[in-house]
Amino acid sequence: MKESGDKSNAVGLESIGIKEAKEVLWNLSPAELVEEAIQNGEGMLTDKGALMCDTGKFTGRSPKDRFIVKDAKTEDSVWWGDINIPFEEEKFDRLHAKMTDFLKDKKLYVRDAYAGAHPDYRLNLRVVNTQAWHNLFCNNMFLRLTREELQSHTPDFTIICAPEFEADPAVDGTRQSNFAIINFSKNIILLGGTGYAGEIKKGIFSVLNYTLPHEKNILSMHCSANVGKDGDTAIFFGLSGTGKTTLSADPNRGLIGDDEHGWTEDSVFNFEGGCYAKVIDLSREKEPQIWDAIRFGSIVENTRFVPGTRTVDYTNSSVTENTRTAYPINFIDNAVEPSRAGIPRNIFFLTADAFGVLPPISRLNASQAMYHFISGYTAKVAGTEVGITEPQTTFSACFGAAFLPLHPTKYAEMLGKKMEENNVNVWLVNTGWTGGPYGIGHRMKLPYTRAMITAALNGDLNNVQYTKHPIFGVEIPNSCPNVPEEILTPRNTWASKEAYDAKATELASKFVKNFQKYADYANDEILAGAPQVEVSIN
């Protein structure tokens, strides 16, 4: 094979069965990868210097096509089901062989990197790409090695990503032609048939969500994190649309990371070396840090130009609503490097409750924290093209069920233990509706939400009086600096108290019904965090 670039002297591609290729380019610089991508017709430059690329047919992850090899190592440890779909060892081996054969006449881009900013929990990586822009994505998203480290780099896990290679479902055992398959025994991820770069990132997140809790007793978390000037760490859990990125981006606090973290005995550390942010409707006014980070070396996915220019039109959703950017974390001015800080003092669960039931901020005890963590609740507003309809509840265990190889109660119990050991405050923050449900009430004002989070971080809510919510049992502060007292208790914001009580009971019932699938695995402490409502389970 013709090979060039900064190649590891320790382990080559033959260790994963790749013995032939047209050309192998090792650890190219961002500038070299941008040149390669443009020459290959993979993308074009924007007026800010970012590389704009399309992901093809898939503009998001395909969770039903993600598999884990079921073998002696994983059979009794993985939480099998619709999220972790089993895949046969023999079929993995055959598909792996077909992929390596497919790569024989291809130009390959190889990236050596690592995940985990804590030196004791570092996962060394190697990614083999058929597309240059995917290799740039890996450079941006994973932690970057020094040139000296490259020479002796030995990967713990390897990803082979070939969007052009499609499986034959009838023969290969996949559901469709696209696939993402994790093999924890051979330490390989196979990705094929999809050009969506997020599959690479989330594949490694899934690996860490297995190895860290299961093998090293480290809590892995789908959250953002920042740190104040006096070293107080805060972490933010939340599903899409709840404000996780917006609320953790604080010019007065250092950014540890925006998506994936681990919690050790003495610190919180970022898994990644970059950020992968949504850019639909992005503006400098709303998200100045993300806006300024989109420059040469960054990637924008599935965006479109203002006609006749090379200026990105971030309002254009003609390809997808899931337009994104990927950039190294040091493109953010207040990023903390290395991406580590101390034990969290405050944890925020963010939810956009379109039912208008949950308080704008409330304090949770350990049982409630574990229960709400497993529930991972938010509410999405259904499509309004044919008029306003009822909000839809969305529950995603641990605010990231799609990436959890272990049972959600494992992560929740670890969180509860961390809370108990470190006296952490846990807050439930509703960034959704107040004064009624969607269509009647209105969205919580962002300045109020920021003020409540600031008050929690500053300790201003430590000594105020609280009132317990009659159904959810969470504690609602009776006052908060820079926030009108009348909005703190949601029942008081509704025109009809009876209507509020009915809607609160309805939402509580949805929580309880959703939790039934976890109840047999949950301990008494977790179950004690449930809302107080009688529900008949059908």
Phi, psi and omega in degrees: 000140173279121183231145177209167182100188180274096184261141174296137176274354187270309186221130177259189183285343180297338180294339178246019173088005179264105183247349179223142173197156179299316179198145178235121179250115187264126166049052177292155177287162177305319180297318179295321180291324176297316177300314180299316182299317180292317178298325180280354183075025182275342183186185178214161182274141171274173180291347176265357178094357178287155178268120180260123183227156173254149180264359178085214185303322183260120179251015177197178178292158177240083188299333180284353180247021176256127185233158171234133179293125179267114181214193184300329182284322189257345189307316185256003183248329182281144177275091185286147178158212183291337181271312178253095186270125184290148179226139185285142180303313184297321180290326174298313182300318180292319179293321177301315180296320179295321180293315180296326176293321179299328185279355187301326182251022183252152168279129184244142175246122184247132179237123172261132184201192174208164176238140179103106183280359175266124186299335181280345186231033182280136177247110179286135188237155166221132178238129177251118183241148171267350181240135183295323184291330174295323179291325174295320176304316180294323176299320182286321190272329181263167180283138190265138180275152170284165180297325178293320179295327181300324187298326183247017186293128175237115185289141170273330181217142181234138175248130170251116185239112181226089181303331183285342181273124180243139179279160172256102186307322182295330182260319191269348177087007176274171178276321180226189180285338177268155183196154169223116186232125180256129175243107184281344177275322180264356177058047180225141170243129175255127177235126180211156173077000179224140178259006182286114187294334180300338177296327179294309181300311184285338174298315179289325176299318177298321177299313181293329177291345175264307189290319184292307179290321188282323186252337186233004177058037176250130179285123175261143190220140173266088187204165169260164183209143173220173184218139180277177183293335179264013175087012179277116181272142173229142177237147187233114173263145176175143176281175182303134176090003182266349178101018183302309181292315183298314186282336177275343177277101186229117182298342179268001182226148180281138178275119174277317179179163187250003187208318190223127184216160172240152182237111180262190178293335186229003185197167166247133181227146180283141174281335194246172177244014182201186181233145180232090191251146172290144181235009179298128182063023178299140174217156179295328181293317184280318185225071185298326182292316179294317180304313183286341180281345182274092182213192183302131185103338176275165177235140166241135185251131170061025175268174179224155181275154164297128185311134178081006181225177169250023177270129182289132174264097185287350176276351184280116178246026185295332176272312181191156170286341185269048174287143187218165170230148177231126182211154177296147185296334180286359170284350174265127188300321185259024178291142179268126177227130355296157190280070180220152174204182186283186180298139179297140170264334182222138175239133179242124170263114182263132177221141174257086185279101181284355175275347179070025186263314188286146179296154178296331169207139177210156181259137183249144170276179186299318180297313180296322180298314180294320180296312181290330176296314178295322182292316179055057189270142159209175178230127178258139178280129180294164182305138185251017181294331179246028177110169183284134177234175182293143175298155180248124177290142177229123177240126177226108187310131178058024180057032179180046187302328185295346185242017186254104177287336180262167179295140182305329180296334176299312181291321181294318178295322177295320178297315179300319178294318178298318179299315182296319183288333189241005177052055183269140172277134177240128184239138171260120184244120178265108177268009184270235193258153176221155180079009182139170179286174175308133182099340178239307178279197180222160183292140176302133182291132182302319178301326177292316179298316178300318180296321179293318178294319178299318179297318178297316181294323182280353182084009181291344180260006183287330188241017176270165177278150182235154174235135181280137174290131187296336182253310184276343175076357180287157183265125183256123177294140180280344178208156179204131180305136175067020178227128178300132184299330186292341181268351185290326177258108189299328182299328181287344182270351181271143177294324180244115179294325180294320178296321177298313182301320180293318181291324178295319177295321178298314180294318179301321179297322178296321176301310184296317180296318178298324186285349183303326183288347178253347191302321182293341181260347187273142177279175185297326181295319178294315182298333180292346181274001184289153173298153180269090181208142178273129183228134172265119183272119180277000000 
